[in-house]
Amino acid sequence: MSGFTRFSKESLFNFSFEAFVKAGLSEESSKLISEHLVEANLRGVDSHGVIRVPQYVEGVKLGIIDPEAYPEIIRDGEFSVILDGNRAPGIVVANECSRIAVERAEERGIGIVGARNLGHVGMLGYYARRISKRGLISFAFANGPALVAPWGGAEKLFGTNPFCYGFPVRGREPIILDIATSAMASFKIKVAMLRGERIPEGVGLDPDGNPTTDPSKVFRVGTILPFGAHKGYGISLLVELLTHALIGAPPSTGVRVHGSAQGGFLVAAINPEIFREREEFERDVEELMEKIKNCKPAKGFEEVLLPGELEERTEKERAARGIPLDDGTIEELKKVAEELGIEFPKPLQN
């Protein structure tokens, strides 16, 4: 089992920022991406945190990402927009998509924005959270390199194909659900590998198609399975259709297998006032939340949590105590620091 060392959010931000600037990204893009990755770590989504820095830097070297590119609108409708990312960093492109979606939703009630030809967009909940903090309902979808088999198959046809939704809640953080449609996100399997942990049964197959709990036999070399059998497969197919067939991005099988690569990204923002008065909407959301929170816990549970609630608590704890990084991730980041000639951050004192 790997050990853990805690770092301040500021030190990890500064390290990521300096790494991206050294890799050729603008200070504006480096700031945005670094904030995104550190927020992922703060919320406990370590698979989309600073562990991605080496992959994004390598993506620039390999030409997957153009550090100087910026997205442009190639199709503009009343409620919908399509962007060509021009191989720009995915977080930069997805942030622009989200901005446009919010703008359309606030002006016209609905905004749906898609992007293709872009780098990895990071944590979908990042965008949904910001959209829903504006009082809008949000949805986000992304496909990526083919790593996942359809239910009943043993061949990689889909990405981990995450989807996310956000609902605004008066006076508190939005409800946020951000999940992969695979049994486990690809980089969560990598995290388990770096930490010397096993993965649960039913997550993946080894290169010979045999079930395994060894993450090293699944990450990049084996096949990941969909979550929930045919149900997860069906939702993964939905994400593939929305991000490939609908907006014209490549299918997962056409996306390069690399941690900096993405297929397509689709984000939607909806103003609930196109259906009813905001006061009525907010009241019903609050009443439903109260029912859920007052639900009698099942045996083995202390309470019923809302989607996003665990991440909120983790964010508060890590903001106060520091972000824990496993030894494997630290070693990868130190290699990047050495390659780029930058200083690796000092850990927090216990």
N, C-alpha and C positions, 0 to 999 in steps of 0.2 A: 504494500500500500504506500502511496506517495504521501509525503508531508505537505504542509501548507504554510505559507508565509503571507502576512498581511501588508498591504501597501495603501497609502492614502489615495483617494480618488484624484487629487491634484497631481500627485507624482506620476500616476499612470496616464493622466491626460497629457502632461508635459512630455512624457516619453513618446507617446503615440504621435502627438503633434510634431515633434522634432523628427521622428522617423519618416513621417509622410512628407514633410517639407524637404528632407534630404533625398527622398525618392523622386522628387520633382513636382509634387502637388503644390497648388497655391496655398497661401496661408489661410485663406477663407475656406477652401475645401478641407484642408487638414484640420482646422478647428471643428468644422461640422462633423467630420467622420470620427474624430477623437472623442467628442462629446457623446456621440451615438454609442461607440463601443464601451465607454466607461459607464454610461447609463445601463447598458445591457448587463455588465458585471454587477453594478449596484443592485439591480433587480433580480439577481441570481441566475440570469440567463448567460452563464459563462461560455457556452458554446458560440455565442455571438458577441463576445466581449473582446478584450485585447489579445486573446488567442488568435484573432484574425489578422493582427498587424503583419506577421510574416507572410501570410497569404496575399494580402493586398499589395505589399511591397514587391513580392515576387511577381504578382500579376502585372505590375508596371514593367518589370524587366522582360517579361515574356510577351509583352505587347497586347495582353488581354485588356488592359486598362490604358487609356490615353490620359495622362495626368493633366494635360492642358485643355482637354475637350470640354464642351458644355452642351447640354441637350438643346434641341430646337423643335418647335412645333411643326409637324408635317401634315396634320389634318385637324381642322378646328370646326366643331359643330356647336349647336346651341348649348347642349349640356355635356358634350363629350369632346375630348382632345386626345390626340395621339402624338407622342414625342419620339424622335429618334435620339437615343442617348449618345450617339457618336462615340461609343466606347468610353464615355466618361465614368468616373467612379459611381457605382450604383447608388450609394447613399446620397450623393449630390443630386442625381437624377430623380430618385424617389422623393426627395425633399421638395423638389420643384413640382413634381406631379401632385403632391399633397397640397402644396400652396395653391395651385390652379384649381384643384378639386374644391377646396374651401371657398375660394373666390367665386366659383360658379354656384356652389350651393347657397352661399349667402346672398347672391344676386338673383338666382333663378330657381332655387329650391333643391336642385340636384347637380352634382358634378361628378363625372366619371372620366378618369384619365388613365391612359395606358402608355407604357414605354417599352421599347425594344432596343436591342443593341446597347446594353449597359452592363456595368459590373455588378457585383453582389450587393444587394440592397440592405443587408443586415437584418435587424429585428423588426418584423412587421408591426409589433406592438408600439414601437417608437412613433410611427406615423398615426396609427389609430388613436393613440393616447392624445396626441396634439390636436388632431381633428376634433375629437369628442370633447376636449376641453373648451372648444369654441361653441359647444352646445349642439353639435351635429352628430348624427349616427355615422359610423365609419365601417368600411369593409376594405380589406387588402388581400391580395393573392399574388403568388410568385411561383414560377416553375424554375427548375435548374437542372444541373447535370443528371443524367439518368443513373440512378443508384438503387431504385426500388422496383420490385416486381409487382405486376398486377396480382390480385388474389387468384390463387390456383396456378400461377406461373412461376418460373424459375429464371426468367430473363429480365434484365434491367431495362425498363421502358419509361419510368417516371422519375422525376426528381423527388425530393422529400416534400415538395409542393405544399408549403405552409399556407394557411389561411388565417385571417384574423378579423375580429369585429370589435367595435367599441360603441358603448352607449353612454351618453352624458347623464350624470346624476347631480341634481341640484346640491350644491354645498359640499361636495366631496369628489374624490377621484373617480374617473369613469370606470364602468365595467369593461374589462379588456380580456378577451380570450385570444391567445396567439399560440397556435399549435401546428406542428408538422402533421401531414397525413400519413407519414411513415410511422412505424411502431416506435421509432426513436429518431430524433434529428441526427444527421450525419456527423456533425461536429460534437454532439453529445456522446456519440460512440468514440470519437477521437479523445474526448476528455476522459472517458472511462479507461481508454487505453493508456493515456499518459499517467493516470492515477493508479494503474495496476489493479483496476476493478473489473469484475465480470459484468456483462450486460444480462438483462432478464431473458428468460426463454421466450421464444416467439418473436424476437427482434430481427434476427438475421440468419442467413445461410453462409456457409464457408464456400470457397471457390469450387468445391465439388458438389455443391447443392445440398449439403447436410446441415441440419440445424446446429447452431453453436452458441455458446455464451462467451466465447473469447472475442473481445472487440478487435483484436489484431487480425482476426480471420474474416472480419466483416468490413471494416473501414477500408474503402477504396478497392479491396480485392474480392470481397464477397458480395452478397446481395441483401439489401434491407427489405423487410416485409412491410406491408401496409398495416396501420393500426386497425383494430376492430374487424379483422377479416374483410368480408365483402363490403362492409360499411365504409371503412377507411379507403378502400380501393375506389368506391364510387365517388367519394369526395375528392380524392386525388385526381380522378378523371375530370371532375368538374373544374378543378384548378387548371388542369392541362388545357381544357377546352377554352377557358376564359383567357388564359395568357398566351396561348398559341393560335388556335383557330380564330378567336374573336379579334385579337389585336395584331396578329401577324408576326409575333415573335417566334423564334425557332421552337420546335418540339424539344422535350427534354433530351431525346436521343441525338439532337443536333447541337447540344451545348457542350463545350469543352469541359472535361472533368478537372476542375480546379476550384479552390476555395474562394477565388476572386471572381468567378464567372456566374452569370445569371442568364436565364432565358428571357422571360417577359415579366412585367410588373403591372398590376392593375389595382387602382385605388378608387374608392367611391365615397362621397360625402353626401349625406341626405339631411335636409332641414326637416325636422318632424312637423313643423308648422304647415307643410304642404298637405298634411292629412287632418290635423286638428290643432286646437289651441295649445300653446306650449305649457300652460298651467295644467291642463288636463293630462298631457303626456308626462310631465314631471311627477304629478301626483301618482299616476299609475305605476311608474317606474319605482318610486319610493315605497309604495304599498307592497309591490311584488318583492322588493328587496327585504322589507321588514318580515314578510312571511317566511322567506328563505332563512333569514338570520334567526328567526324564532323557531325554526323547525327542530324537532327533537333529534339530537344526534344518534346515529346508529352505534351499536356496540363497537368500541375501539376508537371512536372519534370523540373529540371534545366539543367540536362545534362544526357547523356547516359554513364553508367559505364560499364567497362569491368569486367568479373569475377575476384575477388581478389582485385579489386581496393578499395572497401570500407574497406576491412580488412587492406590494407596497410595504409590507412588514420587513421583508428582506432589505429593501432599499434604506429604510430608517436604521436598521441594525448595522449595515455595512457602511453607511455614511458616518456613523458614530465610531465604529470599531475598526474600520478599514476593510479593504477588499482582499479576500483570501485567494492566492494563486497557488496551484499545485506545482511541485518540483519540475514536472515535465514541461509545463507551460513556461515557467521561469527560464529553463534552459533554452527553449526555442527563442524567447525574447532576448536573451543575452547574446545569442548568435546574431540576431538582427542588429543589436547595439554594436557588436564588434564589426560587422560588415559595413555599417553606415558610419562608424566612428563617432557614436554618440554615447552618452553616459547612461548606464542602467540605473533606474531609481533605487534609492535606499529604502529598505523595509522599515515598517513601523517597529518601535521598540515594544516588547511585551510589557 
